[in-house]
């Protein structure tokens, strides 16, 4: 019985930690931040987090492609181009 109790406590602790982490995500999401007082389910927050990460990845890809196009059309030396690319990678 003791192991059941400690297992239940660990599960409850994990549930509380998950809830706390999910609530920390909410203000980081532009789509949900304006609804600070509105109730949004944990699954809704996690779904929006996944969507937001996908949008950010697409934006990074688009900007990387645009930068490559600009570098290709600019009159710069290869050394300058490598330097610029290294700066953007950090």
C-alpha positions in Angstrom: 0.0 0.0 0.0 2.9 2.3 0.7 4.2 2.0 -2.8 0.7 2.9 -4.2 0.6 6.0 -2.0 4.1 7.2 -3.1 3.2 6.3 -6.8 0.0 8.4 -6.4 1.9 11.3 -4.9 4.5 11.2 -7.7 1.8 11.1 -10.3 0.0 14.0 -8.6 3.3 15.9 -8.5 3.9 15.3 -12.1 0.4 16.4 -13.0 0.9 19.6 -11.1 4.2 20.2 -12.8 2.7 19.6 -16.2 -0.2 22.0 -15.5 2.3 24.7 -14.3 4.4 24.3 -17.4 1.4 24.4 -19.7 0.3 27.7 -18.0 3.7 29.1 -18.5 3.4 28.5 -22.3 0.1 30.4 -22.6 1.6 34.0 -22.4 4.3 33.0 -24.9 1.7 32.3 -27.6 0.5 35.4 -29.5 -2.8 33.8 -30.4 -3.6 33.1 -26.7 -1.9 36.0 -25.0 -4.7 38.4 -25.6 -7.1 36.1 -23.8 -5.2 36.1 -20.5 -8.3 35.7 -18.4 -10.1 33.3 -20.7 -10.1 29.7 -19.9 -8.1 27.6 -22.4 -7.7 23.9 -21.9 -4.2 22.4 -21.6 -4.7 20.5 -24.8 -5.7 23.8 -26.5 -2.5 25.4 -25.2 -0.4 22.5 -26.4 -2.0 22.4 -29.8 -1.4 26.2 -30.2 2.2 25.7 -29.1 2.7 23.1 -31.8 1.1 25.3 -34.5 3.1 28.3 -33.4 6.4 26.3 -33.6 5.4 25.2 -37.1 4.7 28.8 -38.1 8.1 29.9 -36.7 9.9 27.2 -38.5 8.3 28.1 -41.8 9.1 31.8 -41.1 12.8 30.9 -40.5 12.9 28.8 -43.7 11.3 31.6 -45.7 13.7 34.2 -44.2 16.7 31.9 -44.8 15.7 31.5 -48.4 15.2 35.3 -48.9 18.6 35.9 -47.3 20.2 33.4 -49.7 18.6 35.1 -52.6 19.8 38.5 -51.4 23.3 37.3 -50.9 23.3 35.7 -54.4 22.2 39.0 -56.0 24.5 41.2 -53.9 28.0 42.2 -55.1 30.0 40.9 -52.2 33.0 38.7 -51.9 32.9 35.1 -50.9 34.7 35.9 -47.6 32.0 38.6 -46.8 29.2 36.1 -47.7 30.7 33.5 -45.3 31.0 36.1 -42.6 27.4 37.2 -43.0 26.2 33.6 -43.0 28.1 32.8 -39.8 26.7 35.9 -38.1 23.1 34.8 -38.9 23.7 31.3 -37.7 24.4 32.5 -34.1 
